[in-house]
Amino acid sequence: MSISIPQRAKFLQTVRHYLLILGGIYVGLLAVGLTPFVQRKILYMHDLKVPVSPRYDMPEKYDLAPSKAHNVYIRTADNETLGAWFVFADPFYAAHKADLLSASSTSSDEFIRSALRTRPTILFLHGNGGTRVLRSRVHHYQAFSSRLRANVLAPDYRGFADSTGSPSEAGLTLDARAAWDWLLDHGASPDSVLVVGISLGTGVAVQFVSALESEQRQMSGEDNHHVKEVSREMPRGVVLLAPFSSIDTLLDTYYICGILPILAPLRTFPYIASLVKRHILHRFDSLAKVVGLNVPLLIVHAEDDWDIPHSHSQSLFDAFLEHHLPVLPGIAGIEGAEQVVKLSEERKALRQELVLSSEVPRVGHVEVFSKDRLHNTVVYLRTRWGGHDRVGLVEGVQDYITDMFKLGQ
């Protein structure tokens, strides 16, 4: 049955009407989302304190062994207070279980100092939303303390859980630094601490370690005589689980629940998209700073991550190679196109020489690049599965972390 011209015109008019309504809703939500107050709420989701009515002082309620985790509080440089859990490594806990069960708060502090002196420690920087009692995070503490045989310090950023203050990019960087200082003040040596960030925590990790390196360079006055001394003040390494290259880029690729795009509707209007990004207050531009990290770095991302595409991790890894590859010129015309093709082939061939690629059986694909003779290796492990929040729980990933950073002994 054919549709008459008036019916077709009426149908198209109805479609345009609804598209205008949807467009108006989208623009309105975008405008509201760009306000500083709402930006903070959306990015950090720190008001999402799940599970409800948490008992931070009773880690045992969340499946941790009796007295294996201790609730501690950390003071930041700007006088905020962070709630955190310190989880003992399994070997230390097994050796001191009876004493830990009967320990007072004073003697518990001594046990923490002893554990930090004898076992490596993971400084775990979590993602957005939730608190340190969130089940997926507890699973990380359990895996790291058992399979990696390391202590774990898991702080809640300012504004999260029972921590004071309000989150910001600079504030979370200070929080990571406060947790680092707390570990060192309690007896940990810098090279026994592995910084592990997941999702939002990867941005915090890069900003923190970058700031730490800048501070060390200022203290040394760029004097080569002090390079060895400065390197000892850096962590054992950094692990980025499901990272993003920057918030700007994430907005281009992020889909809410893997379905609803944020800025994809603006791809045909690049000027408007650029205007929107200029109003972003919290950038966490890891791509701009990651190359300056002079510590062993492991980047891990799952192919089935619906929240952040693994292309972000590829960009972070590739950033280390750009300095060693010929630059592609922006030349128009046939000659320019031929030159681009030639240089692209040269880049591909040189990349194969610089990067050692291999398969991790039944886990995924790995690329390894050695930055310099100081063994500052950069590794990108792309797993076949693991999703977003649980890629660090893949035992193949844990085994790789153990081998690369010499844990689990």
Secondary structure, 3 states (H helix, E strand, C coil): CCCCHHHHHHHHHHHHHHHHHHHHHHHHHHHHHCCHHHHHHHHHCCCCCCCCCCCCCCHHHHCCCCCCEEEEEEECCCCCEEEEEEECCHHHHHHHHHHHHCCCHHHHHHHHHHHHHHCCEEEEECCCCCCCCCHHHHHHHHHHHHCCCCEEEEECCCCCCCCCCCCCHHHHHHHHHHHHHHHHHCCCCHHHEEEEEECHHHHHHHHHHHHHHHHHHHHHCCCHHHHHHHHCCCCCEEEEECCCCCHHHHHHHCEECCCEECCHHHCCCHHHHHHHHHCCCCCCCHHHHHHHCCCCEEEEEECCCCCCCCHHHHHHHHHCCHHHCCCCCCCCHHHHHHHHHHHHHHHHHHHHHHCEEEEECCCEEEEEEECCCCCCEEEEEEECCCCCCCHHHCHHHHHHHHHHHCCCC
